[in-house]
């Protein structure tokens, strides 16, 4: 998704991968600090808020539009890159 320039999809998929990892490792011992960081760390909280803002409209219009996507492409690419870096770090166990 990232390589294809699908910034929003890459960001959403990064959060989905983290959610799946949290669900899978929630009951495991020995990784409480890493699990807590993935749940509450500032980067991960940012990712959840960013994903929610893209998927859930607060106003009467859609959260994402074609025009908005084009205008916000540089910021979306930056955010997608950050999301993937967070997911890679967490999934590699380096939190």
C-alpha positions in Angstrom: 0.0 0.0 0.0 2.8 2.4 0.9 4.8 1.7 -2.2 1.7 2.3 -4.3 1.2 5.7 -2.7 -1.9 4.6 -0.9 -1.0 6.7 2.2 -4.3 6.3 4.0 -4.5 2.6 3.5 -0.9 2.2 4.7 -1.7 4.1 7.8 -4.9 2.2 8.5 -3.1 -1.2 7.9 -0.3 -0.2 10.2 -2.8 0.4 13.0 -4.6 -2.8 12.2 -1.4 -4.8 12.4 -0.7 -3.2 15.8 -4.2 -4.0 17.0 -3.8 -7.6 15.9 -0.4 -7.9 17.7 -1.8 -6.4 20.9 -4.7 -8.9 20.8 -2.3 -11.8 20.2 0.2 -10.8 22.9 -2.1 -9.3 25.6 -2.0 -12.5 27.8 1.7 -13.2 27.3 4.1 -12.6 30.2 7.5 -11.0 30.1 6.7 -8.2 27.7 4.6 -6.0 29.9 6.7 -2.9 29.3 6.7 -3.3 25.5 2.9 -4.1 25.6 2.2 -1.0 27.7 4.3 1.2 25.3 2.3 -0.1 22.3 -0.9 0.6 24.1 -0.1 4.0 25.5 3.1 5.4 24.1 2.8 8.8 22.5 3.6 7.6 19.0 1.0 4.8 19.2 -1.6 7.1 20.7 -0.9 9.5 17.8 -1.4 6.7 15.3 -4.7 5.7 16.7 -6.0 9.3 16.8 -4.7 9.9 13.2 -6.4 6.7 11.9 -9.6 7.6 13.7 -9.6 11.1 12.2 -9.3 9.6 8.7 -12.0 6.9 9.2 -14.6 8.7 11.3 -16.1 12.0 10.2 -16.8 14.5 12.9 -18.8 16.8 10.7 -21.6 16.5 8.2 -19.2 15.7 5.4 -16.8 12.7 4.8 -13.6 12.5 6.8 -11.6 12.1 3.5 -12.3 13.5 0.1 -10.5 13.2 -3.3 -9.6 16.9 -3.2 -8.4 16.7 0.3 -6.3 13.6 -0.4 -4.6 15.4 -3.3 -4.0 18.6 -1.3 -2.8 16.7 1.8 -0.6 14.1 -0.1 2.7 15.3 1.4 1.4 15.2 5.0 -0.4 11.9 4.4 2.9 10.4 3.0 4.8 11.6 6.0 2.2 10.2 8.4 2.0 6.9 6.6 5.8 6.6 6.8 5.7 7.3 10.6 2.9 4.8 11.0 4.9 2.1 9.2 8.0 2.9 11.3 6.0 2.5 14.5 4.4 -0.7 13.4 7.7 -2.2 12.3 9.3 -1.2 15.6 6.5 -2.7 17.6 6.2 -5.9 15.6 10.0 -6.5 15.7 9.8 -6.3 19.5 12.0 -3.2 19.8 9.6 -1.1 21.8 
